[in-house]
Amino acid sequence: VAKTTLVTLGGSFVNRISPAKVGGIALNLRYLQKQGVDTAVATASIGLYQLVGFLVHISLLLVFSVWAGKTISFARFLPKGSTVLLVVAVVLVVIGVAIGIPKLRRLVVGFIKPQLGKIRDSLRDLMHNPLRLLVMVVGSAILTLSYIGELWASIQAFGGGIPIAGIAVVF
């Protein structure tokens, strides 16, 4: 537990100086590898944690928005239709090339299939133990709420006056 806590603290620090939380993700991946977790399973675990964190963050954003009495239009946060179309087209071209060239297809399938099996087994274990999933969701919520609390305390230290619901929405 002490090592995991130190890695989490270190990851939080590294995320402050690296773009898009890449440093913390890399640190967590390396830590899991050192603990004997297969790289594919470790990567899937981190991806799942990031997804849960995103969903918790959005849920809290909606709760605090209602509390603050504001409505949120997510349309301004979404990319333009042409950007989405371009990304979809690039992804489809890459998939088409991977499927269309037999040698490349065998290479990709030969590499990905065993990794997907490990990930599937790991996710199956998680679904058979809902307490682990609950701990992941609650831990993510506590982390986000603690960041909101830290921002609120910092603002209060400088005179504040902003309600916590507004601070949470800004966060």
C-alpha positions in Angstrom: 0.0 0.0 0.0 2.8 2.4 0.8 4.5 1.9 -2.6 1.2 2.4 -4.4 0.5 5.6 -2.4 4.0 6.9 -3.3 3.6 6.0 -7.0 0.2 7.8 -7.0 1.7 10.9 -5.3 4.6 10.8 -7.8 2.2 10.4 -10.7 0.3 13.4 -9.5 3.5 15.5 -9.4 4.7 14.3 -12.8 1.3 15.2 -14.3 1.9 18.8 -13.4 5.0 19.0 -15.6 4.1 16.7 -18.4 1.4 17.3 -21.1 -1.9 15.5 -21.0 -1.1 13.3 -18.0 1.3 11.3 -20.1 3.9 11.3 -17.3 1.6 9.9 -14.7 0.3 7.2 -17.1 3.8 6.2 -18.0 4.8 6.0 -14.3 1.8 3.9 -13.4 2.4 1.6 -16.4 6.0 1.1 -15.3 5.0 0.5 -11.7 2.4 -2.2 -12.8 5.0 -3.8 -15.0 7.5 -3.9 -12.1 4.8 -5.6 -10.0 4.5 -8.4 -12.5 1.4 -7.3 -14.4 1.5 -8.1 -18.1 1.9 -4.9 -20.3 -1.3 -5.4 -22.2 -3.3 -5.9 -18.9 -1.6 -2.9 -17.3 -2.3 -0.7 -20.3 -6.0 -1.9 -20.3 -6.2 -1.3 -16.6 -4.9 2.3 -16.9 -7.2 2.9 -19.9 -10.2 1.6 -17.9 -9.2 3.8 -14.9 -8.9 6.8 -17.3 -12.4 6.1 -18.7 -13.9 5.7 -15.3 -12.2 8.9 -14.2 -13.6 10.8 -17.3 -17.2 9.5 -16.6 -17.0 10.4 -12.9 -15.6 13.8 -13.8 -18.5 14.5 -16.3 -21.0 13.2 -13.8 -19.7 15.5 -11.1 -19.6 18.4 -13.6 -23.3 17.9 -14.3 -24.2 17.6 -10.6 -22.3 20.8 -9.7 -23.7 22.6 -12.7 -27.3 21.9 -11.5 -26.2 22.9 -8.0 -24.7 26.1 -9.3 -28.0 26.8 -11.2 -26.3 26.9 -14.6 -26.9 24.9 -17.7 -24.1 23.6 -19.8 -24.1 23.5 -23.6 -21.6 20.8 -24.5 -21.8 21.9 -28.1 -19.1 24.4 -27.6 -16.7 21.7 -26.3 -17.2 19.3 -29.2 -15.0 19.5 -32.3 -16.5 20.7 -35.6 -18.1 18.2 -37.8 -15.3 18.4 -40.4 -12.7 17.6 -37.8 -14.6 14.5 -36.7 -15.1 13.5 -40.3 -11.3 13.8 -40.9 -10.4 11.8 -37.9 -12.9 9.0 -38.8 -11.6 9.0 -42.4 -8.0 8.6 -41.2 -8.9 5.8 -38.8 -10.9 4.0 -41.6 -8.0 4.3 -44.0 -5.5 2.9 -41.4 -7.9 0.0 -40.7 -8.5 -0.5 -44.5 -4.7 -0.7 -45.1 -4.2 -3.1 -42.2 -7.0 -5.3 -43.5 -6.2 -5.0 -47.2 -2.6 -6.1 -47.1 -2.5 -9.8 -46.2 1.0 -9.8 -44.7 0.2 -6.7 -42.6 -3.2 -8.2 -41.6 -1.5 -11.5 -40.3 1.1 -9.4 -38.4 -1.5 -7.2 -36.8 -3.9 -10.1 -35.9 -1.0 -12.2 -34.7 0.1 -9.4 -32.3 -3.3 -8.1 -31.2 -5.3 -11.4 -30.7 -3.2 -12.7 -27.7 -3.2 -9.2 -26.1 -7.0 -8.9 -26.4 -7.4 -12.3 -24.7 -5.4 -11.1 -21.7 -7.4 -7.9 -21.6 -10.7 -9.8 -21.8 -9.7 -12.1 -19.0 -8.7 -9.1 -16.8 -12.0 -7.4 -17.5 -13.9 -10.6 -16.8 -12.2 -10.8 -13.4 -13.1 -7.2 -12.7 -16.8 -7.7 -13.6 -16.9 -10.8 -11.3 -15.7 -8.6 -8.4 -18.0 -5.5 -8.4 -16.3 -4.3 -5.2 -13.1 -3.6 -7.2 -15.1 -1.6 -9.7 -16.9 0.3 -6.9 -13.5 1.1 -5.3 -12.3 2.4 -8.7 -15.4 4.7 -9.1 -15.3 5.9 -5.5 -11.6 6.5 -5.6 -11.9 8.5 -8.8 -14.7 10.6 -7.3 -12.6 11.2 -4.1 -9.7 12.3 -6.2 -11.7 14.8 -8.3 -13.5 16.1 -5.2 -10.2 16.6 -3.4 -8.9 18.6 -6.3 -12.0 20.8 -6.1 -11.6 21.1 -2.4 -7.9 22.2 -2.8 -8.9 24.8 -5.4 -11.7 26.1 -3.1 -9.2 26.3 -0.2 -6.7 28.2 -2.3 -9.3 30.6 -3.5 -10.5 31.1 0.1 -6.9 31.9 1.2 -6.9 34.9 -1.2 -10.3 36.3 -0.1 -12.5 33.9 -2.1 -16.2 34.6 -2.0 -17.0 32.2 -4.8 -19.4 29.3 -3.9 -17.9 25.8 -4.1 -20.4 24.8 -6.8 -19.1 27.5 -9.1 -15.5 26.5 -8.4 -16.3 22.9 -9.1 -17.8 23.8 -12.5 -14.7 25.9 -13.4 -12.4 23.0 -12.3 
